[in-house]
């Protein structure tokens, strides 16, 4: 039996677990590591259909905000 783990899903779980910790309990190194993990997660999810959907939503929100400012 072969079990495969999607790296993006694994990183998402790690991010959720790391962000559940209290802010006061985090060191500077811990915060930097969390940022690095989130950046890698973003690179992994960007070319997928989910990543494209997130990008479309963000683009629509930014366009809506910029239109409301005019």
C-alpha positions in Angstrom: 0.0 0.0 0.0 1.4 3.3 -1.1 0.4 6.5 0.8 1.0 9.8 -0.9 1.0 13.1 1.0 0.4 16.4 -0.9 3.1 18.8 0.3 0.8 21.8 0.1 -1.8 20.1 2.4 1.0 19.1 4.8 2.2 22.7 4.9 -1.3 24.0 5.4 -1.7 21.8 8.4 1.7 22.9 9.8 0.7 26.6 9.3 -2.6 26.1 11.1 -0.9 24.4 14.0 1.8 27.1 14.2 -0.6 30.0 14.1 -2.8 28.5 16.9 0.0 29.2 19.4 -0.2 32.3 21.5 1.7 35.3 20.0 3.6 35.9 23.3 5.0 32.4 23.1 6.7 32.9 19.7 10.3 33.8 19.4 11.7 35.9 16.5 13.1 32.8 14.9 9.7 31.1 15.2 8.0 34.0 13.4 10.6 34.0 10.6 10.2 30.2 10.2 6.4 30.6 10.0 6.8 33.3 7.3 9.2 31.1 5.3 6.7 28.2 5.5 3.8 30.4 4.3 5.9 31.6 1.4 6.7 28.1 0.3 3.0 27.2 0.7 2.1 30.1 -1.6 4.6 29.0 -4.2 3.3 25.5 -4.1 -0.4 26.4 -4.3 -0.1 29.2 -6.9 -0.1 27.1 -10.1 -3.1 24.9 -8.9 -6.8 25.5 -9.6 -7.3 26.5 -6.0 -4.4 29.0 -6.2 -5.9 30.5 -9.4 -9.3 30.8 -7.7 -7.7 32.6 -4.7 -5.9 34.9 -7.1 -9.2 35.7 -9.0 -10.9 36.6 -5.7 -8.1 38.8 -4.6 -8.0 40.6 -7.9 -11.8 41.2 -7.7 -11.5 42.6 -4.2 -8.6 44.9 -5.2 -10.5 46.1 -8.2 -13.6 46.7 -6.1 -11.6 48.7 -3.6 -9.9 50.8 -6.2 -13.2 51.5 -8.0 -14.8 52.6 -4.7 -12.0 55.1 -4.2 -12.9 57.0 -7.3 
